Amino acid sequence: MKAWIDGTIMDTAEARIPVSDHGLLYGDGVFEGIRLYKGRIFRLVDHLKRLEVSAKAIALRLPVSLMEMEKIVCETARATGLDDGYIRLIVTRGDGPLGVDPTACVNPRIICIVDRLEIYSDERRRRGLSLITSSLRQPNADALDPRVKSLCYLNSVLAKREASAQGADEALMLNSRGQIAEAAVANVFAVNDGHLYTPPASDGALAGITRATVLELALRLGIPATERSLDRVDLWAADEVFLSGTGVRIAPVRLLDGQTTGRVPGPVTEQLHQAFLLEVETRGVAI
């Protein structure tokens, strides 16, 4: 595992940041999770543009241009010697005094970490994931817009812990109206009568890069796709359910709260998965 911090690439065992960094103290920062597939960084430009939007949303100045950021990511990925891996790109508010006031932080910090990542085994994917409905709720957009990938991920951490405690693979997050927002670390899709559905960002869903790719592939393959509000009954009634995300990629779901959610593997899910595997081999920045 390698990390880029303050202009230097090092083993993560040697990597350090000051305890005064506001990213550590207050979760004051933004990040992107990015995938490296066969020597190509998948949709890196799109990830960097989303990082820029997240930074603007919290009034965080990016310390370098997006072109320079791309160079940092590629250099760190090359240093690992990996052809396949996971990249975590972070921008914190930087060092500052105790106290939440961000105006005292004048030098934002970039951190780039590259390592292997496998959230679910191939066996789990073949079997289909099990989900539980978390007791936690996704924050309303007027509290923290879900399109902002901030370092404040405690809600997802606790939801994931809740799922693990119940022997499930993943947690389903609902919004304050009881509609599906997303999973703890992934977007949610349902297939019914060959039609693909996924919750809109206005319901609390992250505007995921993999989610966008799935919707683009559906259009290309002639699969009708719609963003609309979903609830748990929609998942139980679905022919297929799957999750998407940079970490999970495309993973079919078998159970929600102990009840089956459709066929595993479903034909639409499998068609999209195969198309996605081809997409990642050709779409991205070579390191």
Secondary structure, 3 states (H helix, E strand, C coil): CEEEECCEEEEHHHCCCCCCEHHHHHCCEEEEEEEEECCEEECHHHHHHHHHHHHHHCCCCCCCCHHHHHHHHHHHHHHHCCCCEEEEEEEECCECCCCCCHHHCCCCEEEEEEECCCCCCHHHHHHCEEEEEEEEECCCCCCCCCCCCECCCHHHHHHHHHHHHCCCCEEEEECCCCCEEEECCEEEEEEECCEEEECCHHHCCCCCHHHHHHHHHHHHHCCCEEECCCCHHHHHCCCEEEEEECCCEEEEEEEECCEECCCCCCHHHHHHHHHHHHHHHHCEEEC
